[in-house]
Amino acid sequence: MLCVQGECVKVEKSVFRLRNKAVYLSTEHGTIKVIAFKIPRRIAVGESLDLYLKKSARVYERKGEFTVSEYVALVRPSAE
């Protein structure tokens, strides 16, 4: 299991019901586009998020950004 930590830079919403379609995370390795699947509803731009991936998850690169559609969880980091 891999954990990628990043900051939300953009939230794409659907036109009709305004549900989250995708979340863009800025990380030290570049921008990651996370396709909607179990995304928390209230995500604000500038918020820190942890993305948990399986080691076998497929990550695609397109136009300088990475796209992920298979992941275990997208959560806010716990305060420790």
N, C-alpha and C positions, 0 to 999 in steps of 0.2 A: 504494500500500500504506500502510495506517495502522497505527500501533503504539499500543495503549492499555496503560498501566501501571497495575497495581492490586495490592491485597492481598486474599488469599483470606479471606473471612469465614464461608463455609459450604461443605460438600461434601455433596451428596445422593448416597446410595448405593442401589442396587437391593436389594430385599428378599431375593431368592433367592441370588444369587452375590456380593453386596456389591461390585459393580462401580460405578465412578463414573457417576452419571446426569447430574449437573449440578454446576457450580462457580459460586459467587457471588463476584464481584470488587467490592471497594469502590474507586471511583475518585473523582477530583475532580468528576466530572460526575454521580455517583450510583452506584447499584448495577447491575451487569451480570450477568445470569444466562447462563452459557455452557452450552448443551446438549451432552451427551457426544458427542464425535467426536474421536478422537485425543487424549484427555485422558491425561496421565501418571497412572499408578496411585497413586503415593505423593505426594499433595498434602496438606500440613498447613495447618490454619487459621492465619492470620498470615503465611503465606509470600508473598513478592513474586512476581508473575507478569506476563509480557508477552503480550498478546493481539494477534496480527497479523490484520488484516482487509483484504479488498479494498475499494476505494472503492465498488464496486457491491454490497457485502454488505447484506442486508436486516436492519434492526434494528427490533424492535418494542417499543413501550412499553406496559406493562400494570401498573396499580396502582403507579405511581411507580418501577418498575424497568424496565430495558431487557433484552430477550431477544435473544440471538444464537445462530443454529444453523449458520450458514455462516461459517467462518473458515479462515485458512491455517494458523496454528499457535498453540499455547498453550504457552509455554516459561518456564523460569526465566531471569531476566536473567543475562547473562554478567558475570563480575566483571572490570572493566577498570580 
